[in-house]
Amino acid sequence: MIYFDHAASSYPKPATVGEAMLEAVNEYAANPGRGGHQLAERARMVIQEARKEIATFFNAPSGKHVWFYQNATMALNQAIGGFPFVAGDQIVTTAFEHNSVLRPVHRLTQTKQIETTYIKPNDDGIISMVEMTEAVTSKTKAIVISHASNVTGAIVDIQAVSKLAKRVGAILIVDASQTAGTISIDMERDGIDLLAFAGHKSLLGPQGTGVLLSKKDYNLEPLMHGGTGSYSESSEQPTEWPDRYEAGTLNTPGIAGLLAGLKEVNALGIEKIYSHEQALLKELLSGFNQIEEIEVFGPTRLEDRLAVCSFRLNNVESHELAFILDEHYRIAVRAGLHCAPMTHHQLNTVDTGLVRVSFGPYNTIEEVRKLVEALVEIEQAF
């Protein structure tokens, strides 16, 4: 199987990821922070190491600023839904957000009467800083934005957005699910206040892992309340970090796997990963020149996009095309709306959907060429 669906979840995982998870289950499957015995302490130490490594990788203040969740959606819900908005506040976001941003923001408009402004990308899929500058006001309390679109791959200039947010006293919440592990992210350098991402995509970890990093205390209200292993005599959620935002037993095997994935990213080198995936994207776009009936979406310049490419083949329905690639060529791609409905409305593809190809560090040029050959054959057949 040729796997081109890394924007959804990376595969294959490094062997060390599965080994770390198996070790956690078989050798120290105790509850971290819930006991003083050796096994619980070993589990705690692994999670503590993961916090430290993640904080270092993204230049967060410390491991206490690293909070673990089931996925990026939960992390974003904590960041967005937990922020102390009041009626009349404004959120500025974009029309190419994933539903993990769109739905929590929409809920705030319904429950707290928050005003929301959606910045539309231009014809090349780029978010205009001019339009964003015009959108922010004294009422803007947060700019919530994906670092890159999971449909077009278009990258946002986070540093420019951060400067704009600071100018009006707003915080910057970034969904880095598509970029964490592919593009260098530094919370201090980039001016990010709250950073959310999935562990199972470019960080090469397992599903069931998500992270929220908080630069400082934004007075977030915990969305979950319950056991933390600390301050058990109190009926209130602890104020101590990270316990305040991590009620319940953590996914120790998953976090151990995420730690192993992060170490693999460090070993490969994030710059080399980016360059490799960009070379694959360049090969794909060059190959598309052989196909007359193909329509490709996303920024024209490679430096403006990730190695994510969505397209449609005229006369072939997107889901049918993905099915043919899977069944007859053993090539895995993603068809549909990619949980980003506003993006497809902007592209006028909401009725047809698109086929998305997304690369990872283990894909090869030869695999890309096989995809192009398959699409040429399919075009000829139809």
N, C-alpha and C positions, 0 to 999 in steps of 0.2 A: 504494500500500500504506500502510495506517495501522499504525504499529509501536508496540506496547504491550508490549515484552519487554525493557525497559531493565535490569531486575534481573538478566538473563542477560548482556546486552551492549548498550551504547548504539548507537543508529543513528537518523538518519545522523550521521556524524562531521563536525565542522567541516572546511571545505575546507582549512584550514591544516594539518590533521593529515596528510592524504594528500600535500600539497605538501611538507611537511617530510620525510616518509618517502621520497618520490621523489627529493628533493634529496640525501638521504643515500646512496641507492643510485647515483644518476647522477653525483654530483659529489665524494664523498669516501668511497667504499666501502672504506675501509682498516680495519685492525684497531686499535682504540683501545688505547693503552698498550703496543703491541707494536712500536713503531718510532719513530724521531725525525724521519721525513720529514714534509713538509707535510700530506699527506692523513691520516696517522695522528694527527698533532697536531690537525687540525681535528675529527676524530671524537672525540678525547679531550676537546676543549673543549666540544663539544655535550653529552657525557655529564656533564662537570663542571658545566655550567650546569644540567642537569636535576637533579642532586643538590642543588645550591644552592637551586633554586626549590622543590623538594619539601620540603627541610629547613625553609625559610622558611614554606611553606604550612601545615605541621603542627607548627611550632615544635620541631623536633628540634635537638640541640646543634650539628650541622654537617653538611656534605655527606658526611663520612666515615661518618656514622651511617646513611646511606641505601644500602641494598643491593638490587641489581636481580636479579629472577628471571623465569622464564618466565610465572609466574602467581601468584595469591594462594595456591594450594594448595602450591606449592613454598616460598613464603615462610613459610607456617604450619608446614610440615614442618620447616623450619630452626629456627623458634622453639620448637616443641614437642618435636620429636625430638632437637634439638641441645642442649636444656637438660640440665644435669647432675643429673637425677633419680637417686635410688637406691631400692632396694626398701624399701617401707613408706611412701614419700612419698605425699601425697595431691594430686590435682588436683580442683578444683571447677569444673564447667562447667554447661551447661544442656541441657535436652531440646529446645531449638529450634535447635541448631547444624546447620550444613551438614556434609556428609561430609568436607570439607577440615579440619574440626576433629575430628569424631567418629572418623574412621579412624586418624589419627595417635595420638590419645589411647587408642583401643582397642588399638593395637599396643603401646603402653607397658605396658598392663595385662598383655599376654601376654609381653613380652620382659623387662620390668624389675619386674614384680609391683607396679606402681603402683596405689594405690587411687583409684578415680574416683567422684565423687558428682555426679549429674545433678539440677539444680534444675528442677522442672517449673513451667511457667507456670500462672497461674490461669485461670479460665474466660474472662477477657477477653484472655488472651494475654500478660499482664504477668508478668515475673519478680519474685517477692517478695523484698525485701531481708531480711525477717524470716527466711524459709526459708534464704536464703543465709548469713545470720549464724549460724544454727543449724548449718549444714553445715561451716563452716570450723573447723579444729582446729589444734593446734600442729604437726601433721604436714602441713598445707597448704603446699605450696611454690609453687603457681601457681593462679590463677584464669584460666581461658581462656573467653572469651566473645565472641559476635558483638554488635557495637554495635546491630544491628537484624536481626530475622528476615527471611529472604528469602521467607517464605511469608505471614506475617501482617503484616509491616511493623512489629511491636512494637519499640519502642526501649527500650534498657536505660540506666539512669542510671549512666553510666560513672564519674562522680566519686564516687558513693556506693560503688560496687564497689571503686574504688581505695582509698578510706579503709579499707574493710574488709580489703583485701589487706595494706595497710601495717600494720594493727593486729596481724596475725598473722605479719608478716615474709614474706609471699608476694609474688611478682611478678604483674603484671597483663598478660596477653597478649590483645590485642583484634584481632578480625577485623572490619575496617571496610570490607569489600568492598561493602556496601550503602549505606554512609554517606559514604565519602570522595568529596567533590565535591558533596555534597548538604547535609550538616550540618557546621557548624564543629567541627573537631577540633584540639585544642591539647595536645600530649603533656605539657607542663609543667602547664598548668592542670587537665587532666583526670587527671593522675597515671598516665599509660600508660607501661609499661616497654617493651613490644614491640608494635609496631603493624604489622599486615599488611593489604594491600589489593590489589585488582586495578586495573590501569590502564585497562582497556577498558570499565568501567561508567560511573559518574557523573563520572569524570575525563575522559571523552570520548576517551581514547587508543585505540590499536589493541590487538587481541588479541596474546598473546605477551608481555605486560608485567605484571609483578607487583613489589611492593616490600615490603621489611621494614625498619622503622625501629627502631633500638635506642637507648634513652636513654643507657645506659652499658654497661659490660662485664659480662655475666652468665655469662661463661665458657662460651659456647655452643661445642659441638664442630661444626666444619664438616661438613655432610653430603656435600659434594663436595670432592674433592681433585684438583688438576691445575694446569695452566698459569695464571699470573697476570700474566706480563710483568715481575714483580719477584722479586728474590731467587732467580733461576733456578738458582743453584749449589746451593741447599739441597734436600734430599730431603723436607723437611717443608713443610707448608703455611705460608705467611707468617703472622706475628702482626699485621702491619700491616693496618689497616682502610682501605678496604673489601675489599682484596685477599683477606683471609683467608676471606671468605664469598662470593666471586665467581669461582670457578674456571672457566676456559674463556672463550671469546670472547663478549662481550656483544652483545645485539641492538641495535646502533646505530640502524638505521632505526626500530625499534619505540620506543626511548627518545626519539629525536627527535620521533616522533609523539606520545608521551606528554607531552613538554614543550610541544608545541603545544596539546594538549588542555587541559593545566593552565592555560596562558595564556588560553585561551578561557573557562574557568571563572572565572578572576580578572576577565576583562573583563565577563562577564555579572554577576558578583557572587553569591557563594554564598547570601547571604540572599535575593536575588531569585529564584534558582533554587528554593530551598526553598519560598518563598511561592507561586511559580507552580505547582509540582507539587502543593502542598497544595490549591490552588484547583481543580485538575483532579480530585483525589481527592474533594473535597467535592461537585463536580458529579456524579461517578460514583455516589457513595453516595446522593445525592438522586435520581438517575435510577433507581436500583435499587428505589425505593419504588413504581415503576410495575409491578414484576414480582412476582407473587404467589409463584411457585414457586422463588424464588432464596434460597439460604442463604449469608450472607456471614460471613467469619471475620476475626478481628483485633480490636484494641482499639476500644472505642466512641468514645472521645475522639480527635479528629484529632491533638491535640498529643502523643499517646502513640504515634503511628505514622508511618511513612514513606508516600510515595505508592505503596504496594504493596498490592494487594487481591486476595485469593483467595476464590473462591466456587464453588458448584456449582448447577446448574439441575436441579431434580428431574425425573426421567424422561429426562434426556439424559446419557449417559456423557461424562465430562470430555474424553477425547481426541476423541470424536465432535464435541462442541461446538466444540472448538478447530479441528477440521478444517473444519467448516461455516463458521466465521468466516473462516478462511483462504481456502477455495475459493470461497465464494459472496459474501463481503463484503469480501474483501481486507483483513482485520484480523488482525494477527499477535499472538497471545497464547501463553502457555505452559501446557500441561496436564501433569499427572502428580504425582510426589512431590517434584520440585524439589531432588533430592539432599539432602533433609532428612527421612529416614524417621521419626526419633523425633518430629518435629513432627506428622507425620500420624498417628502412633499416639496422640499426645495429643489430637488433634482427632477421632479416630475416622474418619479419611478415608483410611486406608492402603489400603483395598480399592478405593476409588473414585477417589482422587486429587482434585485441584482444578484449576480454571482460574485462572491468575494474570494479572492486569493490572498493569503497572508503567510509570510515566511518566518522561519525560525533559524537558529544558528546551525542546525544540522542539515538543512536542505541544501541541494546542490544545483549547479548550473544544468547538469544533465536532466535532472527532474523537471526543471523549468522547460527545457526543450521538449520533453515528452508531453507536457501539458499543451504547449503550442501545437505540436503535431496532432494531438487529439482534437483540438479545437478546429484545426484546418480540415481534418477528416469529417468532423460533425457538420461543419459549414457546407462542405461539398455534398454530404448526404441529404441535407435539407434544402 
